[in-house]
């Protein structure tokens, strides 16, 4: 008996079920998600990147930043301070493509907008990461093409976009630098979701000291029942 057709059919069914379960079904689940309204604030989440942040997202992708940085908060990352809760599919509703990343040569950036909201720090970090205190051994490359240089002249007012001064030369941030930082500032996921609630802080119950110790109770009234004179 020729079992070839049956073998082919079995292999086909196996691959078909795997495709349905691992690709098609998750796509249906994620594709059916919609923007939700946060009960505590009334705001809708998530929101799409707009303006400079949207342009910065394109720049982030073109520079290959996702090759060294991830954008996903795992359970152990919450205790490490990389996020206030874990990342879920809802967080990436407007991301196309999703830049989860595969390596953490640099830190996770999903909540960098919350962890480091200093514009000047971010610009200096892009210009020369290893010039900042604590980042002397950073493997991140420099991005000097996001800045321009202008010689300082006597009596010349400083540029409002000056990041720092290097050897009597002003380092000035270009619009592209501001766009990239705007995108980084937009990276924050602190909205409480049904599938990813915020961790609850431990409750403290005010209990009298006498109730938390094994010391015998004292009867204050007994000490005041001295004989009348």
N, CA and C of each residue as an Amber inpcrd file, in Angstrom:
protein
   687
   0.8510000  -1.2020000   0.0000000   0.0000000   0.0000000   0.0000000
   0.8820000   1.2470000   0.0000000   0.5060000   2.2030000  -0.8020000
   1.2650000   3.4520000  -0.9010000   0.8010000   4.4270000   0.1850000
   1.7010000   4.6940000   1.1560000   1.3630000   5.6110000   2.2530000
   1.8230000   7.0410000   1.9720000   2.3240000   7.2700000   0.7820000
   2.8120000   8.6090000   0.4550000   1.7710000   9.6990000   0.5930000
   0.5760000   9.5320000   0.0070000  -0.4490000  10.5850000   0.1490000
  -0.8510000  10.8250000   1.5960000  -0.9510000   9.7450000   2.3970000
  -1.3250000   9.9110000   3.7990000  -0.2270000  10.6510000   4.5630000
   1.0320000  10.3150000   4.2690000   2.1460000  11.0020000   4.9250000
   2.1620000  12.4760000   4.5640000   1.9510000  12.7670000   3.2840000
   1.9050000  14.1670000   2.8470000   0.7600000  14.9060000   3.5230000
  -0.4010000  14.2630000   3.6320000  -1.5560000  14.8960000   4.2590000
  -1.2950000  15.1650000   5.7380000  -0.6440000  14.2230000   6.4130000
  -0.3400000  14.4260000   7.8290000   0.6170000  15.5760000   8.0570000
   1.6560000  15.6440000   7.2030000   2.6100000  16.7500000   7.3180000
   1.9290000  18.0770000   7.0160000   1.0650000  18.0840000   6.0040000
   0.3610000  19.3190000   5.6520000  -0.5390000  19.7910000   6.7860000
  -1.2780000  18.8660000   7.3930000  -2.1700000  19.2320000   8.5050000
  -1.3680000  19.7540000   9.6840000  -0.2100000  19.1280000   9.9550000
   0.6290000  19.5730000  11.0650000   1.0980000  21.0090000  10.8640000
   1.6050000  21.3050000   9.6730000   2.0790000  22.6580000   9.3970000
   0.9090000  23.6470000   9.3580000  -0.2240000  23.2330000   8.8520000
  -1.3780000  24.1240000   8.7910000  -1.8560000  24.4840000  10.1930000
  -1.9270000  23.4980000  11.0790000  -2.3570000  23.7720000  12.4580000
  -1.3540000  24.6690000  13.1730000  -0.0670000  24.4430000  12.9250000
   0.9580000  25.2840000  13.5430000   0.8250000  26.7220000  13.0670000
   0.5970000  26.9110000  11.7730000   0.4440000  28.2670000  11.2270000
  -0.7890000  28.9480000  11.7860000  -1.8910000  28.2030000  11.8910000
  -3.1210000  28.7840000  12.4310000  -2.9540000  29.1740000  13.8920000
  -2.2930000  28.3170000  14.6680000  -2.1770000  28.5740000  16.0960000
  -1.1270000  29.5900000  16.4700000  -0.0430000  29.6630000  15.7080000
   1.0830000  30.5100000  16.0950000   1.1470000  31.8220000  15.3230000
   0.4810000  31.9090000  14.1920000   0.5520000  33.1300000  13.3720000
  -0.8300000  33.7440000  13.1530000  -1.7450000  32.9590000  12.6440000
  -3.0460000  33.5150000  12.2720000  -3.8630000  33.9350000  13.4940000
  -3.9570000  33.0560000  14.4970000  -4.7540000  33.3710000  15.6890000
  -4.2020000  34.5780000  16.4460000  -2.8740000  34.6610000  16.7240000
  -2.3680000  35.8650000  17.3860000  -2.5960000  37.1400000  16.5760000
  -2.5150000  37.0220000  15.2490000  -2.7590000  38.1980000  14.4190000
  -4.2000000  38.6710000  14.5500000  -5.1340000  37.7480000  14.6450000
  -6.5300000  38.1170000  14.8510000  -6.7180000  38.7910000  16.2080000
  -6.0640000  38.2610000  17.2280000  -6.2210000  38.8200000  18.5740000
  -5.6330000  40.2240000  18.6570000  -4.4160000  40.3840000  18.1450000
  -3.7790000  41.6970000  18.2090000  -4.4730000  42.6750000  17.2720000
  -4.8770000  42.1890000  16.0940000  -5.5160000  43.0720000  15.1250000
  -6.8690000  43.5780000  15.5730000  -7.5030000  42.8800000  16.5040000
  -8.8220000  43.3030000  16.9750000  -8.7450000  44.2500000  18.1610000
  -7.5570000  44.5220000  18.6590000  -7.4290000  45.4330000  19.7880000
  -7.7050000  46.8640000  19.3570000  -8.2820000  47.6250000  20.2690000
  -8.6070000  49.0170000  20.0000000  -8.0650000  49.8930000  21.1070000
  -8.0490000  51.1830000  20.8380000  -7.6360000  52.1430000  21.8550000
  -8.6030000  52.0720000  23.0310000  -8.0610000  52.0770000  24.2440000
  -8.8950000  51.9830000  25.4430000  -8.8650000  53.3190000  26.1840000
  -9.8700000  53.5130000  27.0180000  -9.9470000  54.7230000  27.8380000
  -9.5610000  54.3710000  29.2610000  -8.5900000  55.1040000  29.7950000
  -8.1150000  54.8720000  31.1510000  -9.1240000  55.4540000  32.1320000
  -9.6070000  54.6300000  33.0530000 -10.6630000  55.0680000  33.9650000
 -10.1930000  56.1800000  34.8880000  -8.9500000  56.1080000  35.3540000
  -8.4780000  57.0780000  36.3460000  -8.2630000  58.4660000  35.7630000
  -7.8700000  58.5470000  34.4850000  -7.5620000  59.8420000  33.8820000
  -8.5310000  60.2420000  32.7840000  -9.2680000  59.2900000  32.2240000
 -10.1630000  59.5850000  31.1150000  -9.4660000  59.6930000  29.7790000
  -8.1450000  59.5490000  29.7550000  -7.3990000  59.6450000  28.5070000
  -7.4710000  58.3260000  27.7480000  -7.2920000  58.4340000  26.4380000
  -7.3060000  57.2490000  25.5900000  -5.8780000  56.7670000  25.3830000
  -5.7020000  55.4510000  25.4140000  -4.3630000  54.8650000  25.3320000
  -4.3850000  53.6780000  24.3820000  -3.3230000  53.5440000  23.5600000
  -2.1980000  54.4810000  23.4080000  -2.5300000  55.5680000  22.4010000
  -1.6400000  56.5250000  22.2850000  -1.7990000  57.5910000  21.2980000
  -0.6660000  57.4800000  20.2820000  -0.9520000  57.8450000  19.0640000
   0.0560000  57.7540000  18.0070000   1.0730000  58.8790000  18.1490000
   2.2970000  58.6190000  17.7170000   3.3150000  59.6540000  17.7110000
   2.9360000  60.7220000  16.6890000   3.1140000  61.9670000  17.0720000
   2.7460000  63.0650000  16.1880000   3.8730000  64.0890000  16.1630000
   3.8670000  64.9120000  15.1130000   4.8160000  66.0130000  15.0270000
   6.2630000  65.5480000  15.0290000   7.0680000  66.2010000  15.8730000
   8.4870000  65.8890000  15.9400000   8.7310000  64.4530000  16.3920000
   7.8850000  63.9420000  17.2830000   8.0690000  62.5710000  17.7520000
   7.9040000  61.5700000  16.6140000   6.9790000  61.8310000  15.7160000
   6.7820000  60.9540000  14.5670000   7.9920000  60.9970000  13.6340000
   8.5410000  62.1980000  13.4160000   9.7410000  62.3080000  12.5970000
  10.9280000  61.6580000  13.2930000  10.9920000  61.8060000  14.6050000
  12.0770000  61.1840000  15.3630000  12.0080000  59.6710000  15.3270000
  10.7890000  59.1250000  15.2600000  10.6390000  57.6780000  15.1570000
  11.2630000  57.1650000  13.8580000  11.0350000  57.8850000  12.7650000
  11.6350000  57.4890000  11.4950000  13.1610000  57.5660000  11.5640000
  13.6650000  58.5810000  12.2340000  15.1090000  58.7250000  12.3850000
  15.6750000  57.6120000  13.2570000  14.9790000  57.2880000  14.3330000
  15.3840000  56.1920000  15.2220000  15.4990000  54.8850000  14.4430000
  14.5360000  54.6550000  13.5630000  14.5460000  53.4240000  12.7620000
  15.6820000  53.4460000  11.7450000  15.8990000  54.5880000  11.1000000
  16.9290000  54.6650000  10.0600000  18.3340000  54.5360000  10.6320000
  18.5320000  54.9630000  11.8790000  19.8430000  54.8710000  12.5060000
  20.1270000  53.4750000  13.0690000  19.1340000  52.6010000  13.0190000
  19.3380000  51.2420000  13.5120000  19.4360000  51.1440000  15.0200000
  18.7850000  52.0440000  15.7280000  18.8750000  52.0430000  17.1920000
  18.3030000  50.7590000  17.8000000  17.3430000  50.1430000  17.1000000
  16.7380000  48.9150000  17.6210000  17.7050000  47.7430000  17.5950000
  18.8640000  47.9040000  16.9620000  19.8450000  46.8310000  16.9610000
  20.5290000  46.6830000  18.3180000  20.5640000  47.7640000  19.0850000
  21.2510000  47.7480000  20.3870000  20.3130000  48.0080000  21.5590000
  19.1130000  48.4860000  21.2850000  18.1660000  48.8100000  22.3520000
  16.8650000  48.0430000  22.1460000  16.3020000  47.5510000  23.2310000
  14.9800000  46.9380000  23.1890000  13.9430000  47.9610000  23.6390000
  12.6940000  47.6380000  23.3930000  11.5790000  48.4550000  23.8740000
  10.5010000  47.5260000  24.4190000  10.8510000  46.7530000  25.4040000
   9.9010000  45.8410000  26.0360000  10.3170000  45.6430000  27.4890000
   9.3800000  45.8740000  28.3950000   9.6300000  45.7420000  29.8240000
   9.1750000  44.3630000  30.2760000  10.1020000  43.5870000  30.8000000
   9.8160000  42.2440000  31.2770000   9.5370000  42.2890000  32.7740000
   9.0080000  41.1920000  33.3320000   8.6710000  41.2160000  34.7690000
   9.8290000  41.6110000  35.6730000  11.0400000  41.0930000  35.4150000
  12.1670000  41.4500000  36.2740000  12.6590000  42.8730000  36.0280000
  12.2630000  43.4840000  34.8890000  12.6570000  44.8650000  34.6160000
  11.9180000  45.8530000  35.5000000  10.7330000  45.4740000  35.9660000
   9.9600000  46.3830000  36.8220000  10.6990000  46.6140000  38.1310000
  11.2030000  45.5350000  38.7310000  11.9570000  45.6890000  39.9760000
  13.2910000  46.3830000  39.7340000  13.8120000  46.3010000  38.5080000
  15.0790000  46.9650000  38.1880000  14.8980000  48.4410000  37.8620000
  13.6510000  48.9160000  37.8020000  13.3910000  50.3210000  37.5510000
  13.3390000  50.7130000  36.0940000  13.2340000  49.7470000  35.1760000
  13.1500000  50.0660000  33.7580000  11.7280000  50.3690000  33.3120000
  10.7600000  50.1860000  34.1890000   9.3740000  50.4670000  33.8610000
   8.5060000  50.2850000  35.0880000   7.2950000  50.8290000  35.0250000
   6.3850000  50.7210000  36.1630000   5.4990000  49.4860000  36.0530000
   5.4610000  48.8660000  34.8770000   4.6990000  47.6370000  34.6690000
   5.2640000  46.9360000  33.4500000   4.8280000  45.7000000  33.2360000
   5.3150000  44.9470000  32.0870000   4.6870000  45.4800000  30.7930000
   5.3370000  45.2050000  29.6850000   4.8160000  45.6020000  28.3790000
   3.8480000  44.5470000  27.8620000   2.7910000  45.0120000  27.1970000
   1.7950000  44.1130000  26.6010000   1.5190000  44.5850000  25.1770000
   0.7550000  43.7840000  24.4470000   0.5060000  44.0880000  23.0310000
  -0.1690000  45.4470000  22.8490000  -0.9960000  45.8780000  23.7920000
  -1.7030000  47.1500000  23.6880000  -0.7410000  48.3280000  23.5350000
   0.4460000  48.2150000  24.1260000   1.4140000  49.3060000  24.0810000
   1.9070000  49.5950000  22.6680000   1.8030000  48.6230000  21.7760000
   2.3890000  48.7530000  20.4460000   1.3270000  48.8860000  19.3550000
   0.1540000  49.3500000  19.7390000  -0.9650000  49.3880000  18.8010000
  -0.6660000  50.2530000  17.5780000   0.0780000  51.3570000  17.7790000
   0.3700000  52.2710000  16.6730000   1.7800000  52.0820000  16.1160000
   2.5030000  51.0740000  16.5800000   3.8620000  50.8460000  16.0970000
   3.8340000  49.9770000  14.8430000   4.4190000  50.4610000  13.7720000
   4.4580000  49.6830000  12.5320000   5.7200000  50.0400000  11.7410000
   6.7300000  49.1570000  11.7870000   6.7610000  47.8930000  12.5250000
   7.1130000  48.1190000  13.9900000   6.8300000  47.1170000  14.7940000
   7.1670000  47.1810000  16.2130000   8.6690000  47.0010000  16.3710000
   9.3180000  47.9150000  17.0690000  10.7660000  47.8530000  17.2530000
  11.1130000  47.3070000  18.6270000  10.7720000  46.0250000  18.8410000
  11.0600000  45.4010000  20.1240000  12.5530000  45.2740000  20.3600000
  13.3260000  45.0770000  19.3060000  14.7540000  44.8710000  19.4510000
  15.0560000  43.4450000  19.8630000  16.3020000  43.0680000  19.7340000
  16.7110000  41.7060000  20.0770000  17.8650000  41.6620000  21.0550000
  18.5990000  42.7670000  21.2090000  19.7500000  42.7850000  22.1010000
  19.6790000  44.0090000  23.0100000  20.2610000  43.8530000  24.1880000
  20.3570000  44.9680000  25.1220000  21.8210000  45.3380000  25.3120000
  22.4350000  45.7270000  24.1950000  23.7830000  46.2770000  24.3200000
  23.7000000  47.5960000  25.0740000  22.6330000  48.3380000  24.8140000
  22.2960000  49.5210000  25.5910000  21.0520000  49.2310000  26.4070000
  20.6440000  50.1260000  27.3020000  19.4860000  49.8660000  28.1620000
  18.1870000  49.8490000  27.3740000  17.1710000  49.2400000  27.9590000
  15.8380000  49.2450000  27.3570000  15.3080000  50.6770000  27.3500000
  14.6360000  51.0640000  26.2710000  14.1920000  52.4440000  26.0990000
  12.6710000  52.6130000  26.1690000  11.9530000  51.5800000  26.5490000
  10.4950000  51.6830000  26.5390000   9.9990000  52.8020000  27.4440000
  10.7160000  53.1100000  28.5130000  10.3000000  54.1630000  29.4380000
  11.3960000  55.2070000  29.6410000  12.2270000  55.4030000  28.6340000
  13.3030000  56.3820000  28.7700000  12.7450000  57.7880000  28.9450000
  11.5550000  58.0500000  28.4170000  10.9490000  59.3680000  28.5950000
  10.5910000  59.6640000  30.0340000  10.3880000  58.6180000  30.8390000
  10.1180000  58.7970000  32.2610000  11.4070000  58.8280000  33.0720000
  12.3720000  57.9940000  32.6720000  13.5960000  57.8670000  33.4570000
  14.5430000  59.0460000  33.2690000  14.5700000  59.6060000  32.0670000
  15.5230000  60.6880000  31.7890000  14.8450000  61.7770000  30.9560000
  14.0410000  62.6430000  31.6020000  13.2970000  63.6790000  30.8610000
  14.0720000  64.9770000  30.6690000  15.3970000  64.9500000  30.8400000
  16.2160000  66.1520000  30.7130000  16.6410000  66.3170000  29.2540000
  16.1340000  67.3570000  28.6020000  16.4360000  67.5950000  27.1950000
  17.9310000  67.7890000  26.9700000  18.5690000  68.6050000  27.8100000
  19.9890000  68.8970000  27.6170000  20.8310000  67.6370000  27.7710000
  20.4550000  66.7860000  28.7350000  21.1930000  65.5250000  28.9300000
  21.0680000  64.6390000  27.6960000  19.8730000  64.5430000  27.1590000
  19.6480000  63.6970000  25.9930000  20.4590000  64.1940000  24.7970000
  20.5030000  65.5000000  24.5880000  21.2560000  66.0500000  23.4640000
  22.7550000  65.8050000  23.6250000  23.2660000  66.0360000  24.8320000
  24.6810000  65.7740000  25.0840000  24.9980000  64.2980000  24.9020000
  24.0690000  63.4460000  25.2940000  24.2790000  62.0060000  25.1650000
  24.3490000  61.5940000  23.7020000  23.5660000  62.2290000  22.8520000
  23.6250000  61.9270000  21.4310000  24.9330000  62.4340000  20.8110000
  25.3850000  63.5890000  21.2600000  26.6030000  64.1620000  20.6840000
  27.8350000  63.3550000  21.0760000  27.9380000  63.0090000  22.3580000
  29.0950000  62.2350000  22.8270000  28.7100000  61.5120000  24.1130000
  28.2250000  60.2830000  24.0090000  27.7560000  59.5630000  25.2140000
  28.8310000  59.4070000  26.2750000  30.0720000  59.1820000  25.8820000
  31.1220000  58.8920000  26.8570000  31.6370000  60.1400000  27.5700000
  31.1190000  61.3140000  27.2040000  31.5180000  62.5410000  27.8830000
  30.6810000  62.8110000  29.1280000  29.6200000  62.0380000  29.3280000
  28.7420000  62.2490000  30.4760000  29.2260000  61.4260000  31.6590000
  29.0890000  61.9530000  32.8640000  29.4930000  61.1950000  34.0580000
  28.7160000  59.8880000  34.1730000  29.4420000  58.8150000  34.4200000
  28.8220000  57.5090000  34.5580000  28.6880000  56.7610000  33.2490000
  28.9880000  57.4120000  32.1210000  28.8560000  56.7700000  30.8140000
  30.1930000  56.6930000  30.0780000  31.2850000  56.7520000  30.8420000
  32.6100000  56.7880000  30.2090000  32.8920000  55.5380000  29.3800000
  32.2810000  54.4100000  29.7050000  32.5290000  53.1590000  28.9950000
  31.3390000  52.7520000  28.1190000  30.4920000  53.7030000  27.7990000
  29.3150000  53.3970000  26.9900000  29.7280000  52.9530000  25.5830000
  29.1470000  51.8520000  25.0770000  29.4520000  51.4190000  23.7110000
  28.6640000  52.1770000  22.6460000  27.8200000  53.1040000  23.0580000
  26.9860000  53.8290000  22.1030000  27.8420000  54.7320000  21.2230000
  27.6280000  54.7290000  19.9110000  28.4070000  55.6100000  19.0280000
  27.9690000  57.0620000  19.1650000  28.8330000  57.9500000  18.7020000
  28.5080000  59.3680000  18.6770000  27.6620000  59.6810000  17.4440000
  26.8520000  60.7440000  17.5470000  26.0490000  61.1950000  16.4110000
  26.3080000  62.6740000  16.1520000  27.5380000  63.0240000  15.7950000
  27.8600000  64.4500000  15.5860000  27.1420000  65.0550000  14.3910000
  26.6770000  64.2340000  13.4500000  25.9800000  64.7810000  12.2840000
  24.6020000  65.3310000  12.6420000  24.1610000  65.1000000  13.8740000
  22.9090000  65.6940000  14.3350000  23.1260000  67.0820000  14.9270000
  24.3700000  67.5770000  14.8390000  24.7210000  68.8650000  15.4300000
  25.5680000  69.6620000  14.4340000  25.5960000  70.9520000  14.6590000
  26.4720000  71.8290000  13.8790000  27.3980000  72.5670000  14.8390000
  28.4890000  73.1070000  14.2870000  29.4660000  73.8380000  15.0970000
  29.5490000  75.2780000  14.6180000  29.6740000  76.1930000  15.5740000
  29.7920000  77.6130000  15.2430000  30.8680000  78.2360000  16.1130000
  31.8990000  78.8370000  15.5120000  32.9470000  79.4950000  16.3070000
  32.3500000  80.6310000  17.1370000  32.8010000  80.7200000  18.3570000
  32.3370000  81.7890000  19.2320000  33.1250000  83.0590000  18.9520000
  32.3960000  84.1770000  18.8490000  33.0130000  85.4680000  18.6130000
  32.7030000  86.3940000  19.7730000  33.5840000  87.3110000  20.0060000
  33.4050000  88.2430000  21.1170000  32.1690000  89.1030000  20.8860000
  31.3300000  89.1860000  21.8940000  30.1150000  89.9740000  21.8040000
  28.9710000  89.2630000  21.1240000  29.1990000  88.0550000  20.6330000
  28.1390000  87.3120000  19.9460000  27.2610000  86.5880000  20.9700000
  25.9480000  86.7750000  20.9250000  25.0820000  86.0910000  21.8950000
  25.0920000  84.5870000  21.6460000  24.9680000  83.7870000  22.6930000
  24.9630000  82.3300000  22.5170000  23.7220000  81.8660000  21.7770000
  23.8790000  80.8050000  21.0360000  22.7460000  80.2500000  20.2930000
  21.7490000  79.6260000  21.2780000  20.4550000  79.8290000  21.0710000
  19.4710000  79.2090000  21.9700000  19.4730000  77.6830000  21.8800000
  20.0490000  77.1390000  20.8210000  20.1070000  75.6920000  20.6500000
  21.4760000  75.1230000  21.0130000  22.2700000  75.9130000  21.7140000
  23.6030000  75.4490000  22.0880000  23.5020000  74.3340000  23.1260000
  24.2220000  73.2580000  22.8550000  24.2400000  72.1200000  23.7710000
  25.4180000  72.2350000  24.7190000  26.5820000  72.5690000  24.1930000
  27.7800000  72.7410000  25.0030000  28.7920000  73.5480000  24.2040000
  29.9040000  73.8780000  24.8570000  30.9940000  74.6320000  24.2330000
  32.2250000  73.7480000  24.2390000  32.8710000  73.6220000  23.0790000
  34.0610000  72.7960000  22.9430000  35.1370000  73.6030000  22.2320000
  36.1570000  74.0090000  22.9950000  37.2980000  74.7590000  22.4350000
  36.8210000  76.0080000  21.6920000  36.0850000  76.8640000  22.4050000
  35.5770000  78.1160000  21.8340000  34.6800000  77.8850000  20.6170000
  34.0540000  76.7390000  20.5840000  33.1310000  76.4110000  19.5040000
  31.8030000  75.9670000  20.1080000  30.7300000  76.5520000  19.6240000
  29.4100000  76.1560000  20.0940000  28.9360000  74.8990000  19.3630000
  28.4550000  73.9340000  20.1300000  27.8330000  72.7440000  19.5530000
  26.3310000  72.9790000  19.5830000  25.7260000  73.0690000  18.3960000
  24.3260000  73.4730000  18.2790000  23.5100000  72.2910000  17.7480000
  22.4030000  72.0010000  18.4190000  21.5280000  70.9020000  18.0180000
  20.7250000  71.2820000  16.7830000  20.6420000  70.3610000  15.8280000
  19.8470000  70.5670000  14.6230000  18.4110000  70.1270000  14.8770000
  17.4770000  70.4820000  13.9910000  16.0940000  70.0000000  14.1570000
  16.0040000  68.4890000  14.2480000  16.8700000  67.7770000  13.5300000
  16.8370000  66.3140000  13.5780000  17.1480000  65.8080000  14.9850000
  18.0670000  66.4730000  15.6800000  18.3910000  66.0680000  17.0520000
  17.1850000  66.2470000  17.9570000  16.4840000  67.3640000  17.8090000
  15.2800000  67.5890000  18.6180000  14.1840000  66.5830000  18.2780000
  14.0840000  66.2050000  17.0310000  13.0790000  65.2130000  16.6370000
  13.3500000  63.8680000  17.2960000  14.6130000  63.4550000  17.3030000
  14.9580000  62.1700000  17.9090000  14.7050000  62.1900000  19.4090000
  15.0670000  63.2860000  20.0700000  14.8250000  63.3820000  21.5130000
  13.3260000  63.4390000  21.8000000  12.5610000  64.1010000  20.9520000
  11.1040000  64.1370000  21.1380000  10.5170000  62.7310000  21.0790000
  11.0430000  61.9270000  20.1780000  10.5770000  60.5340000  20.1090000
  10.9510000  59.7750000  21.3830000  12.1580000  59.9930000  21.8810000
  12.5730000  59.3220000  23.1120000  11.6990000  59.7520000  24.2890000
  11.3440000  61.0360000  24.3260000  10.4700000  61.5190000  25.3910000
   9.0800000  60.8850000  25.3170000   8.6510000  60.5150000  24.1220000
   7.3190000  59.9220000  23.9690000   7.2820000  58.4690000  24.4150000
   8.4340000  57.8890000  24.6960000   8.4850000  56.4840000  25.0880000
   8.2430000  56.3630000  26.5880000   7.0120000  56.1510000  26.9390000
   6.6510000  55.8920000  28.3320000   5.3390000  55.1190000  28.3610000
   5.3180000  54.0820000  29.1620000   4.1280000  53.2320000  29.2700000
   3.8140000  53.0460000  30.7460000   3.0570000  53.9940000  31.2810000
   2.6850000  53.9210000  32.6940000   1.1800000  53.8420000  32.8950000
   0.4200000  53.7430000  31.7980000  -1.0360000  53.6550000  31.9120000
  -1.4360000  52.2810000  32.4370000  -2.2750000  52.2190000  33.4690000
  -2.7220000  50.9140000  33.9800000  -3.7090000  50.2650000  33.0210000
  -3.4400000  49.0380000  32.6310000  -4.2940000  48.2920000  31.7170000
  -4.8330000  47.0540000  32.4210000  -5.9240000  46.5200000  31.8790000
  -6.5280000  45.3290000  32.4790000  -5.5390000  44.1680000  32.5030000
  -4.8120000  44.0000000  31.3930000  -3.8680000  42.8930000  31.3180000
  -2.5090000  43.2260000  31.9170000  -2.2870000  44.4890000  32.2820000
  -1.0190000  44.9060000  32.8760000  -1.2790000  45.9920000  33.9070000
  -1.8440000  45.6350000  35.0480000  -2.1040000  46.6450000  36.0860000
  -0.8060000  47.1130000  36.7250000  -0.8550000  48.2920000  37.3080000
   0.3020000  48.8120000  38.0150000   0.4790000  48.0560000  39.3250000
   1.7000000  47.7660000  39.7210000   1.9140000  47.0890000  41.0060000
   1.3820000  47.9370000  42.1470000   0.6920000  47.2970000  43.0580000
   0.1260000  48.0110000  44.2060000   1.1840000  48.1370000  45.2940000
   1.2510000  49.3200000  45.8600000   2.1830000  49.5290000  46.9590000
   1.6600000  48.8080000  48.1860000   2.5470000  48.2710000  49.0160000
   2.0980000  47.5400000  50.2070000   1.3010000  48.4290000  51.1440000
   0.1970000  47.8870000  51.6370000  -0.6620000  48.6570000  52.5360000
  -0.0960000  48.6140000  53.9550000  -0.2000000  49.7480000  54.5970000
   0.2620000  49.8360000  55.9850000  -0.9280000  50.1170000  56.8660000
  -1.1410000  49.2700000  57.8400000  -2.2510000  49.4360000  58.7810000
  -1.7220000  50.0040000  60.0880000  -2.2780000  51.1110000  60.4790000
  -1.8550000  51.7230000  61.7390000  -2.3920000  50.8820000  62.9000000
  -1.4930000  50.2030000  63.5920000  -1.8680000  49.3410000  64.7080000
  -1.1710000  49.8410000  65.9460000  -1.8640000  49.9800000  67.0680000
  -1.2170000  50.4280000  68.2930000  -0.0650000  49.5110000  68.6640000
   0.9500000  50.1070000  69.2830000   2.1270000  49.3290000  69.6530000
   1.7780000  48.1830000  70.5800000   0.7970000  48.3940000  71.4480000
   0.4350000  47.3490000  72.4000000  -0.1510000  46.1320000  71.7070000
  -0.7390000  46.3530000  70.5080000  -1.3430000  45.2420000  69.7990000
  -0.3170000  44.4320000  69.0390000   0.8790000  45.0200000  68.8190000
   1.9070000  44.3190000  68.0560000   2.9720000  43.7050000  68.9510000
   2.8170000  43.8210000  70.2400000   3.7860000  43.2340000  71.1610000
   3.0740000  42.2820000  72.0880000   3.8600000  41.5220000  72.7890000
   3.2990000  40.5760000  73.7480000   3.3170000  41.1210000  75.1600000
   3.4870000  42.4090000  75.2850000   3.5120000  42.9950000  76.6240000
   2.1090000  42.9840000  77.2190000   1.9820000  42.6940000  78.5100000
   0.6470000  42.6770000  79.1310000   0.0250000  44.0540000  79.1580000
  -1.2660000  44.0900000  78.9790000  -1.9720000  45.3690000  78.9990000
  -1.9430000  45.9560000  80.3910000  -1.8980000  47.2590000  80.4600000
  -1.8750000  47.9470000  81.7450000  -3.2100000  48.6100000  81.9790000
  -3.6620000  48.6040000  83.1830000  -4.9340000  49.2110000  83.5550000
  -4.6440000  50.5460000  84.1950000  -4.7480000  51.5920000  83.4060000
  -4.4370000  52.9280000  83.9080000  -5.3700000  53.3360000  85.0110000
  -6.6100000  52.8370000  84.9690000  -7.5820000  53.2370000  85.9940000
  -7.1890000  52.6980000  87.3670000  -6.5210000  51.5500000  87.3740000
  -6.1570000  50.9480000  88.6590000  -5.1450000  51.7890000  89.3780000
  -4.3160000  52.5030000  88.6310000  -3.2930000  53.3190000  89.2620000
  -3.8570000  54.5930000  89.8520000  -5.0570000  54.9160000  89.5370000
  -5.6400000  56.1680000  90.0310000  -6.6470000  55.9240000  91.1630000
  -6.8430000  54.6370000  91.5330000  -7.8260000  54.3380000  92.5840000
  -7.1730000  54.3480000  93.9770000  -6.4630000  55.3850000  94.2440000
  -5.8490000  55.5090000  95.5780000  -6.9320000  55.8750000  96.6000000
  -6.7460000  55.4470000  97.8520000  -7.7640000  55.7530000  98.8940000
  -7.9960000  57.2480000  99.0330000  -9.2050000  57.6230000  99.2260000
  -9.5340000  59.0480000  99.4130000  -9.0630000  59.4990000 100.7770000
  -8.5610000  60.7230000 100.8550000  -8.0790000  61.2810000 102.1070000
  -9.1020000  62.2340000 102.6750000
